[in-house]
Amino acid sequence: MKNFLTVNKSPTVVNITRRVSKQADGILCIDMVALTHFYKLVGDYMIMKRKAQGRLENGQNWMNSLWMVNQSLITAIII
């Protein structure tokens, strides 16, 4: 069975749950607004960490960090 990603667009609640259904073993429901805020926080944290280590290049913003976090999160969800 495959895991299918379903999107819950409610801006008020973070809904990350696994439900059993006929089509898939687990359905992952993620509030996209909350997830975007989470990416922003993690991206800011990664930038602060890199600044502290002196490894932040000029012109790099939190979107670069968000892309790295996004890739790892998508990989984790697929696996």
N, C-alpha and C positions, 0 to 999 in steps of 0.2 A: 504494500500500500504506500501511496505517496502522501506527503504532507502538503496541504494546500494553504496558501496565505490568503486570509480574508481580512478586509479592512473595515474597521468600525470608525465612522467619521464623527462620532460624538466628541465635541471639544471639552466636555466636562469631566469625563471619567477615563482613567487609564485602565483599559480592559485587556490584560494579557492572560488569556486562559486557554487551556486545551480542552476541546470537547470531542466526544466520540460521535462519529457519524457513519452513515452507510457508505459514503464515498471514500473516506480516509480514516486512518488510525487516529490522527490528531489534527485539529484545525486551530491554527494560531490566530487569534484576534488581537490586533494591535491598533490602538488609537494613534492615528498618524500625526495629530497635532502634538500630543504628548511626546511622541517619538522624536519629532523635530526638535522640541525643546531639549530632550535628552541628548541628541546629537550636538546641539549648540553648547551645552554644558560640558560634555566630554571634549569637544573640540577646543573650547576655551582652556580647559584643564591641560590638554596636550600642549597648547601654545605656551602656557605659563611654565610648564615643565621644561620645554625646550629653551625658553628664554633663560631660565635658571641655569641650564647646562650650556648656554651660549651656542646652541645649534640652530637657532631660528634664522633662516635666510631672509633677505629683504624681499618684500612683496608677498610673503606667504601669509595667508589669512586663515580664519577658522574653517573655511570651506575645504581647504586641502586636508585638514585633520578630519573633518566630517566625512570626506570621501574614504579615507583610510578606515575609519570606524565603521562606515557603511559597508565596505567590502568585507570586513571581518565578521560583522553581524549577519550579513546575508549568507556568508559561508557557514556560520554557526547554525543558522536556521535551516539551510539546505541539508547539512549533515545531520 
